[in-house]
Amino acid sequence: MTDQKYQKKEALRLRQYKPADCPEILQLFYDTVHTVNRRDYTEEQVDAWAPPEQDQEVWNRSFLEHFTVTAVLEGKIVGFGDIDAAGYLDRLYVQKDHQRRGIGTALCDALEQAAGTEKIRTHASVTAKPFFEKRGYRLIKEQRVIRRGVELTNFVMGKP
């Protein structure tokens, strides 16, 4: 098991986002929210957060405006994240079957290094909050946000 995990980590490749990645990323986003985040949010909340239909043009434009990185393992995208020029880490998701293998850490390291700013902030889900805390992010405030008419809790966090 350890050797297999090590080999997979060795095969992980980070690369910059390409528009052709968008459909695969949208599916990863949907699957991850509906399985991993389902532990901390209701079905109604995950449906509002990640509905089955997403506007690919809007996501693609956002990814192109930000520094966006994909994690590729054995030819498949297993994670992605993006950060803007002001240091706002907008999204960080790891495919549901590849959790806790260092992929989120590798993506976050790349995004933080690319930020070009000393302060980084994010809006972390209940699920992601412990990950960011381990990375030295501090809680700024808990907040309630409305997505498609449904209230969700998340946390504004910052890393000095």
C-alpha positions as CSV (number, residue, x, y, z in Angstrom):
1,M,0.0,0.0,0.0
2,T,2.7,2.5,0.9
3,D,4.7,1.7,-2.3
4,Q,1.5,2.2,-4.4
5,K,0.8,5.5,-2.7
6,Y,4.4,6.6,-3.2
7,Q,4.3,5.7,-6.9
8,K,1.1,7.7,-7.4
9,K,2.6,10.7,-5.6
10,E,5.6,10.5,-7.9
11,A,3.3,10.5,-11.0
12,L,1.4,13.6,-9.9
13,R,2.0,16.5,-12.2
14,L,0.9,20.1,-11.7
15,R,0.3,22.2,-14.7
16,Q,-1.4,25.4,-15.7
17,Y,-5.1,25.3,-16.6
18,K,-6.1,25.0,-20.3
19,P,-9.7,25.8,-21.5
20,A,-10.0,22.1,-22.6
21,D,-9.8,21.2,-18.9
22,C,-13.0,22.9,-18.0
23,P,-15.5,20.1,-18.5
24,E,-13.4,17.6,-16.5
25,I,-12.9,20.2,-13.7
26,L,-16.7,20.9,-13.6
27,Q,-17.4,17.2,-13.1
28,L,-14.7,16.9,-10.4
29,F,-16.2,19.9,-8.6
30,Y,-19.7,18.5,-8.7
31,D,-18.6,15.0,-7.6
32,T,-16.4,16.3,-4.8
33,V,-19.0,18.7,-3.3
34,H,-21.7,16.0,-3.5
35,T,-19.6,13.4,-1.7
36,V,-16.8,14.9,0.4
37,N,-18.6,18.1,1.4
38,R,-21.8,16.2,1.9
39,R,-20.4,15.1,5.3
40,D,-20.8,18.7,6.5
41,Y,-23.6,20.1,4.5
42,T,-27.2,19.0,3.7
43,E,-28.3,17.7,0.4
44,E,-30.1,20.9,-0.3
45,Q,-26.9,22.9,0.5
46,V,-24.7,20.8,-1.8
47,D,-27.3,21.0,-4.6
48,A,-27.3,24.8,-4.3
49,W,-23.5,24.9,-4.1
50,A,-22.8,22.6,-7.0
51,P,-25.8,22.1,-9.2
52,P,-25.5,19.6,-12.0
53,E,-25.5,22.3,-14.7
54,Q,-22.8,24.9,-14.5
55,D,-22.0,27.7,-16.9
56,Q,-18.7,26.5,-18.5
57,E,-18.0,29.9,-20.1
58,V,-18.2,31.7,-16.8
59,W,-15.9,29.1,-15.1
60,N,-13.4,29.2,-18.0
61,R,-13.3,33.0,-18.0
62,S,-12.7,33.0,-14.2
63,F,-9.9,30.3,-14.5
64,L,-8.2,32.4,-17.3
65,E,-8.4,35.6,-15.2
66,H,-6.8,33.8,-12.2
67,F,-3.6,31.8,-11.8
68,T,-5.2,28.3,-12.1
69,V,-3.4,25.0,-11.6
70,T,-4.5,21.5,-12.3
71,A,-3.2,18.3,-10.7
72,V,-2.9,15.5,-13.2
73,L,-2.4,11.8,-12.2
74,E,-2.3,9.1,-14.8
75,G,-3.7,11.4,-17.4
76,K,-6.7,12.5,-15.4
77,I,-7.3,15.8,-13.5
78,V,-7.5,14.9,-9.8
79,G,-7.5,18.4,-8.4
80,F,-7.5,22.1,-9.2
81,G,-7.2,25.5,-7.6
82,D,-7.0,29.1,-8.5
83,I,-5.9,32.4,-7.0
84,D,-6.3,35.9,-8.2
85,A,-3.7,38.7,-8.3
86,A,-4.8,40.2,-5.0
87,G,-4.1,36.9,-3.2
88,Y,-7.7,35.6,-3.0
89,L,-7.6,31.8,-3.2
90,D,-10.9,31.2,-4.8
91,R,-11.2,27.4,-5.3
92,L,-9.2,24.4,-4.2
93,Y,-10.8,20.9,-4.9
94,V,-9.4,17.4,-4.9
95,Q,-11.3,14.6,-6.6
96,K,-13.3,12.6,-4.2
97,D,-11.3,9.4,-4.7
98,H,-7.9,11.1,-4.2
99,Q,-8.4,12.8,-0.8
100,R,-5.6,12.9,1.8
101,R,-2.8,12.0,-0.6
102,G,-1.0,15.4,-0.6
103,I,-2.7,16.7,-3.8
104,G,-4.4,19.6,-2.0
105,T,-1.1,20.5,-0.3
106,A,0.8,20.5,-3.6
107,L,-1.9,22.6,-5.3
108,C,-2.0,25.1,-2.4
109,D,1.8,25.4,-2.3
110,A,1.8,26.3,-6.0
111,L,-1.0,28.8,-5.6
112,E,0.5,30.5,-2.5
113,Q,3.9,30.7,-4.3
114,A,2.3,32.2,-7.4
115,A,0.3,34.8,-5.5
116,G,3.0,37.4,-5.4
117,T,1.5,38.9,-2.2
118,E,2.3,38.3,1.4
119,K,-1.4,38.1,2.5
120,I,-3.6,35.3,1.2
121,R,-7.3,34.9,2.0
122,T,-9.9,32.3,1.2
123,H,-13.5,31.4,2.0
124,A,-13.2,27.9,3.4
125,S,-16.0,25.5,3.7
126,V,-16.7,23.7,7.0
127,T,-14.9,20.7,5.4
128,A,-11.8,22.6,4.3
129,K,-11.4,24.7,7.4
130,P,-9.1,22.2,9.2
131,F,-6.9,21.9,6.1
132,F,-6.3,25.6,6.0
133,E,-5.8,25.8,9.7
134,K,-3.0,23.3,9.4
135,R,-1.4,25.5,6.8
136,G,-1.3,28.5,9.2
137,Y,-4.5,30.3,8.0
138,R,-6.3,32.1,10.8
139,L,-10.0,32.5,11.1
140,I,-11.2,36.0,10.3
141,K,-14.9,35.4,10.6
142,E,-17.6,32.9,10.2
143,Q,-20.2,33.9,7.6
144,R,-23.4,32.7,6.1
145,V,-23.7,32.9,2.3
146,I,-26.7,32.4,0.1
147,R,-26.3,30.2,-3.0
148,R,-29.4,29.7,-5.1
149,G,-31.6,30.8,-2.2
150,V,-30.0,28.4,0.3
151,E,-27.9,29.4,3.2
152,L,-24.4,27.9,3.7
153,T,-21.8,28.5,6.4
154,N,-18.2,29.1,5.4
155,F,-15.2,30.9,7.0
156,V,-13.2,33.8,5.8
157,M,-9.6,32.9,6.6
158,G,-6.3,34.6,6.0
159,K,-2.6,33.7,6.0
160,P,-0.3,36.5,6.8
